[in-house]
Amino acid sequence: MDAGEWKKEQARVDAVRGQLKKRIARDEPIVSELKAQVVGIRSEFWDDVTVNLAESDDRIETAVSMKQQAEVLSERERSHRALRSGLQKMRRLLPAPYFGRIDLVEEGTDGTPEQAYVGVASFLADDGETFLVYDWRTPIASLYYDYGPGAVRYETPGGEIAGEMTLKRQFSIREGRIRSMFDTGMTIGDELLQDVLSRTSSSQMQAIVGTIQQDQNAIIRNDRARLLIVQGAAGSGKTSAALQRVAYLLYKHRSRISAEQMVLFSPNPMFSSYISSVLPELGEENIKQTTFQDYLELRLGRRYELEDAAEQLEAVLAGPEADDSIRLRAASISCKSSVRFLERIEAFASGLLRSGMRFKGFRLRGRVVVGRSQLTERFYAMDASIRLPNRIELLKEWLLEELERLETAEREADWVREEIEFLDDDQYRKIHKTLRRQRAGADEEESVLEERLLRTEVARRAFRPLRRLAESLAWIDAAGLYKDLFRGEQAENAAEERWSEIAARTLSALDDGRLLHEDAAPLLYLTELVQGFRMNTSIRYVIVDEAQDFSPFQFHFLKRLFPMAKITALGDFNQAIFAHSTELAASAWLQRLYGPDQTETIVLRRSYRSTRPIVEFTRSLLPDGTAIEPFDRPGELPVLVRAGSAEERDRLLGADLLKLAAGEAASIAVICRTEGESQSAWEALRAIPGLESLKRVTKDTAKFESGMLVIPAYLAKGVEFDAVLLYDASADAYGEERLRKLFYTACTRAMHVLRLYAAGAASPFFADASPGSFRVVEPARP
Ligand SMILES: Nc1ncnc2c1ncn2[C@@H]1O[C@H](COP(=O)(O)OP(=O)(O)OP(=O)(O)O)[C@@H](O)[C@H]1O
C-alpha cells in the first residue's frame, strides 16, 4: 500500500476519532446531569406532589400533579437511556472506529464512488446525515461481507440497489493507529484472520464482526427461513455466527423485537457464561439462555427424580459396550429418541379419543369423592369430535363445579363439627369479623349463624387442595398412560429390538419415581398431547446450539412451545456424543418439521479454531473428514505421548502442564472421558508440586474460567482452549468405535496445542489418522 494512501487513511481515522472525542466530551456531562435529575425526581417524587385528599378538588389536583411528575420522570429517563447508549457506542468506537471500507458507484449516478466505512456501530457527522461509520448490520455493510470488487447488489427497505464496488479495504486499527491495511478481493483477508486466530484464548468468547466470512454472513442475515439448519465442522464458527445473528436481528427489528423475545438453548450453564460477553461487546443486551434440562426440571422436576443428559451419558460409558446392561440401556435410549416412538405416542394419543384414558380419583379424608370411573365416563360421554385438550378443559370445568357442590353438601357432615375445635385463633377472629358484619340484617340466631360460618370455613379448607389439584390437571394419570405404552396390547405390537426388556426396565424405574433421561421428553410430550401444549407466543427467535444432541421430541416441543418463533438449529453430527442424536442437514424428519419451503440449510466446512496440523489430524479421524477445510494457520503437530504406566503418564502430563502454563497458553484443559476419570485425574495431578491450584470442572460449574483445568469431554463441548491434553488416549479408554465422536470432540477443543497420552497401547483411532499427521514421543527409559 503506498505511503500517501496510508497517510490519508490515518488522517481520516484521526479526524473521526477527533469527532468522537468532541462528541463524548459534549455528551458526558449531559448524561451525568440527566442521571442526577432522574435520581432526584425519583427520590423527591412524594415531596413534590401535593398530597391532600380531603376535598374532592384537592384530590383532582393531587392526581394531576402526580401524573405530571410521572411524565417528567419518564421523559428524562428516556432521554437518559438514549444518550447513554449513544455515549457507550462512541466509547466502543474510539479505539478502532472501523475495520472496513467499500467504495460503491451506484447505478444511475454520475460515477463518483461513495465511500462507506464499516464498524461496530454507526456514527454520524455533526450534520446528522453523513455516515462517518456505518454499523456492520446496515444494508450497505452487507456488501463488505458478501462481495469483492465488481458488480454488486444489496437489499434495502426501499428496494434493491445495484452498483459497482470499486474498492474493498480492510484495516486493523488499535488505539487509533492503523496497524495494517490492505485491499482485498472476495474473501475477507486471510492476513487479518491469521492475526485474530493466532491470539491466545480468553475466558470469554469474542465477537468476530470484523472478519465474518461470506457463508457465516448468510447465517447471520437469513431472515426468511422458519427453520434454519446449520451443519458446521468443529470450530467453523457456528456459535460465533449465531451470536452475531442475534445482534443483527436485534438491530434489524429494533423497533419491534427486544432481547427478551429471543432465547438460546445452550448445552450447559458453563457454556452460557462462556458466551455471555459477546452481545454486550456488540452493544446489545444478552438474550435469555436456558437448557432443555431446565425446561424438563420445571415441568417434571417436582414429581420425579429426573436423570439429566450427563448422568445418562455416564451410565452408558460406565462399562464396556459388550456389557449386556449397557447394550440394553443404549437400545432403550435409541428407541425412545426415535421418530418411530414419537409417531407411536401420537397414535396412542389419538386412540385415547375412543378409549384408554386414565385419571386419578379425588379423595377427601380417605374417602373417594370423585372416582376415576366417574371421570372416565364423563370424558367418553362427550362428543367424539371434541379434541383431547378441549375435553380435558370441559372436564376440569365440570370438576370444579362438582367440587363446589360437594363442598356445600359436606358442610353438614359430622366431622366438620369436630374440626371446628381445631380452628386456630386467627381463623376464629376472621369468622367473628364476618359474623359482626352479617349479624345486623340476619334473621338467624347468632349461634346458628356462627356455626354455619364455621362449618363453611372448615369445608372450604378441606376442599382447597382438591380445587388446586383440579386446576393443576394432576388428576390426569400421565405416568399411567405412559406406562401403558410399555404393557399389554401396545407393547405386544412393538417391533423394537429387546422391547420387552426395555419395557420391564422402564416400568420398574417409573414405579420407583425415577425418570430416566430418555423417558422425560416422551412422557412430557404425551402429557401435552392430552392436556394441550404450553405456548410462549412472545418469543420470536429460538437458537439451539449443539442441536445434534436434540431428539425429535425436543424439536417437536420447540415448535409447539414457541409457535411464533423462527428457529436456528446449529450443530455438528460428528460431535454427536449422546446416544440420541440428530443428523441435522441429512435428517428427513427435521426437514419435515416445518416443511421444505420453510426450511433452509447452510453447511460450514472451514474450521477456524485449530491450527492446520490439528485440523488435519482430527479430520482424518472421521470417515468423511476430507470435507472439512483447515484454515491455513501453522502450528506444531499433535503429539501422542506413550507412557509405560499410569503413574508415568501422570508425571509426564504434569510436567507438560507446567511447561505450557509457563509459556503463552492462557487456558489449558486436561480432557477426560468421564466424570469419574476426571475426578481421579484431578486428584493425581494436584499432588504434583506446582499443580495444587489445578481446577476441576463438573456439570455444576457455572462459570467458565481460563487457566489450568480438568474437565470431562462432554462438558468441554462448545468451548475451546489454547492447549488440550487428552488424559487417557489408550486403547483401554478409547478402544470402542462408539467413542470415536467423543474422542473427536475432545481433540477439536484445541486451538494451538494438542497432546494425547497413553499408558500401554494407544487407541486404534490413531491407526486411522493420516500418516504423519501426529508425532509419537516415548520418554527414554533406562
Ligand atoms: N469469521 C471469523 N473470524 C474470526 N474468528 C472466527 C471466525 N469464525 C470463527 N472464529 C473463531 O473460531 C473459533 C470457533 O468458533 P465457534 O466456537 O463459534 O465454532 P463452533 O462451530 O461453534 O465450534 P464447535 O462446534 O467445535 O463448538 C472461535 O474462537 C471463533 O472466535
The ligand as an SDF file (V2000), in Angstrom:
LIG
                    3D

 31 33  0  0  0  0  0  0  0  0999 V2000
  -15.0120  -15.2930   10.9140 N   0  0  0  0  0  0  0  0  0  0  0  0
  -14.2630  -15.4760   11.9840 C   0  0  0  0  0  0  0  0  0  0  0  0
  -13.3470  -14.5750   12.3460 N   0  0  0  0  0  0  0  0  0  0  0  0
  -12.5760  -14.7570   13.4400 C   0  0  0  0  0  0  0  0  0  0  0  0
  -12.6650  -15.8020   14.2390 N   0  0  0  0  0  0  0  0  0  0  0  0
  -13.5570  -16.7440   13.9450 C   0  0  0  0  0  0  0  0  0  0  0  0
  -14.4070  -16.6390   12.8120 C   0  0  0  0  0  0  0  0  0  0  0  0
  -15.2130  -17.7140   12.7750 N   0  0  0  0  0  0  0  0  0  0  0  0
  -14.8780  -18.4630   13.8310 C   0  0  0  0  0  0  0  0  0  0  0  0
  -13.8980  -17.8780   14.5420 N   0  0  0  0  0  0  0  0  0  0  0  0
  -13.2620  -18.3860   15.7630 C   0  0  0  0  0  0  0  0  0  0  0  0
  -13.1740  -19.7890   15.6910 O   0  0  0  0  0  0  0  0  0  0  0  0
  -13.4040  -20.3720   16.9610 C   0  0  0  0  0  0  0  0  0  0  0  0
  -14.5090  -21.3830   16.8770 C   0  0  0  0  0  0  0  0  0  0  0  0
  -15.7370  -20.7340   16.7100 O   0  0  0  0  0  0  0  0  0  0  0  0
  -17.0710  -21.3040   17.3370 P   0  0  0  0  0  0  0  0  0  0  0  0
  -16.8590  -21.7250   18.7250 O   0  0  0  0  0  0  0  0  0  0  0  0
  -18.1340  -20.3230   17.0200 O   0  0  0  0  0  0  0  0  0  0  0  0
  -17.2420  -22.5870   16.4330 O   0  0  0  0  0  0  0  0  0  0  0  0
  -18.3020  -23.7530   16.5010 P   0  0  0  0  0  0  0  0  0  0  0  0
  -18.5950  -24.1130   15.0930 O   0  0  0  0  0  0  0  0  0  0  0  0
  -19.4330  -23.3510   17.3600 O   0  0  0  0  0  0  0  0  0  0  0  0
  -17.4320  -24.8770   17.1600 O   0  0  0  0  0  0  0  0  0  0  0  0
  -17.7740  -26.2770   17.8810 P   0  0  0  0  0  0  0  0  0  0  0  0
  -18.8720  -26.9310   17.1310 O   0  0  0  0  0  0  0  0  0  0  0  0
  -16.4940  -27.0170   17.7510 O   0  0  0  0  0  0  0  0  0  0  0  0
  -18.0760  -25.9440   19.2780 O   0  0  0  0  0  0  0  0  0  0  0  0
  -13.6900  -19.2210   17.9060 C   0  0  0  0  0  0  0  0  0  0  0  0
  -12.5080  -18.8700   18.5590 O   0  0  0  0  0  0  0  0  0  0  0  0
  -14.1070  -18.1050   16.9950 C   0  0  0  0  0  0  0  0  0  0  0  0
  -13.8260  -16.8400   17.5350 O   0  0  0  0  0  0  0  0  0  0  0  0
  1  2  1  0
  2  3  1  0
  2  7  2  0
  3  4  2  0
  4  5  1  0
  5  6  2  0
  6  7  1  0
  6 10  1  0
  7  8  1  0
  8  9  2  0
  9 10  1  0
 10 11  1  0
 11 12  1  0
 11 30  1  0
 12 13  1  0
 13 14  1  0
 13 28  1  0
 14 15  1  0
 15 16  1  0
 16 17  2  0
 16 18  1  0
 16 19  1  0
 19 20  1  0
 20 21  2  0
 20 22  1  0
 20 23  1  0
 23 24  1  0
 24 25  2  0
 24 26  1  0
 24 27  1  0
 28 29  1  0
 28 30  1  0
 30 31  1  0
M  END
$$$$
